[in-house]
Amino acid sequence: MKAKRLGGYKFIRQMPIGPYFADFACRSKELVVELDGSQHADNSYDRRRDEFMRGEGLSVVRVWNADVLKSRRSVCKTILAALEGGSTRMSSPQTSGSFS
């Protein structure tokens, strides 16, 4: 993302949302993007966090760090699709769910 933008959408890094911090957030589209390493696979803390964010009216997209490094273009397409209301299928789980 250049100048913290992707497709003209502005992102904030490490944005506080309730008791949590989002890796990246696009306020105008109420989208959170989380970058996950292997420690996040089937993690109950992450599930509770995502539930909280969905309860706040946010959408959450999770992508693996490895995908960012190996398939940056695909990751960007996935995020853009989420921003524009399309499919967000990646190799990692994503969830759907207003900024406080």
Residue pairs with C-beta under 8 A, 6 or more apart in sequence:
1 11
1 76
4 10
4 11
4 12
4 13
5 11
6 76
6 79
6 80
6 83
7 76
7 80
7 83
9 26
9 28
9 29
9 83
10 26
10 27
10 28
11 24
11 25
11 26
11 33
12 22
12 24
12 25
12 26
12 27
13 23
13 24
14 21
14 22
14 23
15 21
15 22
15 24
15 25
15 27
15 99
16 22
17 25
17 32
17 52
17 53
17 56
17 58
17 99
17 100
18 52
18 53
18 56
18 100
19 52
20 49
20 52
20 53
22 32
22 33
22 34
22 53
23 32
23 33
23 34
23 35
24 32
24 33
24 34
24 35
25 31
25 32
25 33
25 58
25 99
26 33
26 83
27 99
29 59
29 82
29 83
30 57
30 58
30 59
30 98
30 99
31 58
31 59
31 60
31 61
31 79
31 82
31 83
32 53
32 58
32 59
32 60
32 61
33 60
33 61
33 62
33 63
33 79
34 40
34 46
34 60
34 61
34 62
34 63
35 62
35 63
35 64
35 65
35 68
36 46
36 62
36 63
36 64
36 65
36 92
37 64
37 65
40 46
40 62
46 62
50 60
50 62
50 95
50 97
51 97
53 60
53 95
53 97
54 60
54 95
54 96
54 97
55 97
56 97
56 98
56 99
56 100
57 97
57 98
58 97
58 98
58 99
59 82
59 95
59 96
59 97
60 94
60 95
60 96
60 97
61 78
61 79
61 82
61 88
61 90
61 94
62 90
62 92
62 93
62 94
62 95
63 75
63 78
63 79
63 90
63 92
63 94
64 90
64 91
64 92
67 74
67 75
67 90
67 91
67 92
68 75
74 90
75 90
78 88
78 89
78 90
79 88
81 87
81 88
82 88
82 94
88 94
